[in-house]
Amino acid sequence: MVRVKNRYIVVRIIPKNTNLNLLYIKEQILAKCVLAHVEKYYGTYGVGLLEHGFRVKYCNERTKIAILRCSHHSYRFVTSILPLITSVGDVQAKFNTIYTGATIMQCNKFIIKHQQTYLDRMVGQIVSAKERQEMIKRVMEFDIS
């Protein structure tokens, strides 16, 4: 029996409107957007390769980080399309690929380090101790369904 190999792509979503503290993008909308752009640029061949195993595993509204899972054979289609996406749903945004890993655990380790540096920057701006604890709790929750 052959093991199915996956690649996990960690993406930072940068909205054009810098006033947004929260990014309200559902995982299904993000997945449909990526699939639509793959179909636009690579046609049915690209979508056919990508549909098997493609899924948005994680999306954090506060840090604007998402994890995309795709098969080993089709991850290059996704990584080449991400810089070309300019909007997700009704939000104008651009995508930065910040990490590509072979396991979800390696992506988890990378995201924890990345979120820790994010917290170091953000907590310095918050005055109240209660707000700091609340911010740390919201950002560091990492729930992969």
N, C-alpha and C positions, 0 to 999 in steps of 0.2 A: 504494500500500500504506500502511496506517495503522500508526503506531507505537503499541505498547501502553505506556501510562503506568502506572508503579507509584509507590507511596508506601512509604517505609520508616519504621517507628515504633520508636524506641529507648525501651525500657521498663526501669525498675529494679524488681526484685522484692524486696519487703521481707517476710521471714518473720516470723511472730508470735513464734516462738521465737528470741530474740536470741542464744542460745548457739551457734547454727549458724554455723560459719566457712565451711563449704562448703554449697552448695545443690545437691542431687542431683536435678536435673530434666532429663529428656531432652527434646530438641527435639520429638519426636513427641507426647509427653504434653502439652507446652505447647500445641502446635497443636490437638490434640483438645479440650483444655479450652476454648480460645478459641472453636472452632467449636461446641462444645456450648452455651456461653453465648449465642452469637449465635443459635443455633437456639431456645434457651429464650425469648429476649426479642424476636427479630425473625421467628421462624418459618422456613419453608422459603424464603421470598423472600430473607431475609438470608443464609442459607447458600448459596443459589444464586448470589448476587452474589459472595460471599466465596470460594467454592471455586475459582473461576478465578483463579489466580495467588497464592493465599495460601500462605505458607511461613514457617517460622521459620528465619532465615538464620544466626543467631549466638546463642549462649548461654554466658556466662562464669560458672563456678561460684563463683569467688572474689569478683568485684565484683558479682555478681547482676544483670548487665545482659544484655538480649536485644534482638535486632532482628527485627521482624516485617515481612514484605513482603506487601503486598496491592495490589489494583488501585486506580487513582485514583478509581473510582466507589464503592468499598466501604470506603475507609479510615475514614470517619466511623462506620461500624458498629463497627469494631474499637476506635476511640478512645473511643466512648461506652460500650462494654461493659467495658473494662479496669478501671475503678474498682469495678465490681460483682462482680468475681471475688474470692472469698475463699479458695479453695484450689486448688492444682494438684497432682493426684495425691493423695498423703497428707500434703502439706505445707500448713499454713495460712499464707497469704501475702496481701499486697495489692500492687497494681501502681500505679506512678507513671509516667506518660508524661513523659519528659524531653526528647524531641525528635522532630519529624516532618520528614522530608526527602524530596526528590524523587529523590535519587541515593544509592547506597550509599557513594560516596566522601565525600559531605558527612556522612553518618552516621559513617563511619570517622574523619573529622577531629574530629567532636564527641566521639566515644567516647575518642579518644586524649587530648583535653584533659580530659575527665571522669576518665579513669583516672589521669592525671597528678596531678590534685588529690587523688584517692583515695590514691595512693601517697605524696604529701607528708604526708598525715595518718597513714598506717599505718607508714611507715618511721621516723618519729620515735618510735614505740613499741617498735621492735625494737632490741635491744642489740647483737647479734652482726653483724659485717660479712658473714659468709657467709649468714646468714639473710636479710639485706637484699637481697643480690644474687639469691638464690633467689626472694624475694618479688617483686622487680622483674621477673624473667624470667617468672614465672607470670602476673602480672597484665597485663603489656604484650604478651603473645602474642595476636595478633589473627588468627584463622584463620576465614575465611568459606568454607564449602564450597559 
